Amino acid sequence: MQQNHLRVEGIRKSFGATEVLKGIDFTLAKGEVLAIIGSSGSGKTTLLRCLNILERPDEGRIVVDDEVLLDAADKATLSEGQIRKNRLHFGLVFQSFNLFPQYTARQNVALAPKLALKEEVKTVKTKMGIKAAKAFKAQRLAANEENAITLLERVGLADKTGHYPCQLSGGLQQRV
């Protein structure tokens, strides 16, 4: 019988009322390759973060070569020192979205057009005066906000406009 290099048992992870991982189980023998596929927001990145103990699962165990790296029910495997040691079993490449963490999804989408507007306002101010430039800026900012919401709706994120990047899954961050 071949020894399993990695065994994942009953991994569960919730964020508030949203259960993202619902009892994930799999084994992976040394040399095997596993592809984790699924729709945006289905928990792929959360699972990888749990495997590397960047997120602590609410339930479940991670075992490598019969050594328990993490058991959500065992406080000894949850100490910071033990977690740092156990992370050495995994490598992880992070996704990068270049979102600003202090801005909501809507604010991130609206930012580039808002910055570009500064130059346009200068031009209007020079040609038409301060009063016209203020009116132009207000009209364009309102249109920019509407456009940001429309774009987020187009990619299925209408309910996430006020969420910050840390509140979004990796797939949702990609769509922003």
Rosetta blueprint (number, residue, H / E / L):
1 M L
2 Q L
3 Q L
4 N E
5 H E
6 L E
7 R E
8 V E
9 E E
10 G E
11 I E
12 R E
13 K E
14 S E
15 F E
16 G L
17 A L
18 T E
19 E E
20 V E
21 L E
22 K E
23 G E
24 I E
25 D E
26 F E
27 T E
28 L E
29 A E
30 K L
31 G L
32 E L
33 V L
34 L L
35 A L
36 I L
37 I L
38 G L
39 S L
40 S L
41 G L
42 S L
43 G L
44 K H
45 T H
46 T H
47 L H
48 L H
49 R H
50 C H
51 L H
52 N L
53 I L
54 L L
55 E L
56 R L
57 P L
58 D L
59 E E
60 G E
61 R E
62 I E
63 V E
64 V E
65 D L
66 D L
67 E E
68 V E
69 L E
70 L E
71 D E
72 A L
73 A L
74 D L
75 K H
76 A H
77 T H
78 L H
79 S L
80 E H
81 G H
82 Q H
83 I H
84 R H
85 K H
86 N H
87 R H
88 L H
89 H H
90 F L
91 G L
92 L L
93 V L
94 F L
95 Q L
96 S L
97 F L
98 N L
99 L L
100 F L
101 P L
102 Q L
103 Y L
104 T L
105 A H
106 R H
107 Q H
108 N H
109 V H
110 A H
111 L H
112 A H
113 P H
114 K H
115 L H
116 A H
117 L H
118 K H
119 E H
120 E H
121 V H
122 K H
123 T H
124 V H
125 K H
126 T H
127 K H
128 M H
129 G L
130 I H
131 K H
132 A H
133 A H
134 K H
135 A H
136 F H
137 K H
138 A H
139 Q H
140 R H
141 L H
142 A H
143 A H
144 N H
145 E H
146 E H
147 N H
148 A H
149 I H
150 T H
151 L H
152 L H
153 E H
154 R H
155 V L
156 G L
157 L L
158 A H
159 D H
160 K H
161 T L
162 G L
163 H L
164 Y L
165 P H
166 C H
167 Q H
168 L L
169 S L
170 G H
171 G H
172 L H
173 Q H
174 Q H
175 R H
176 V L
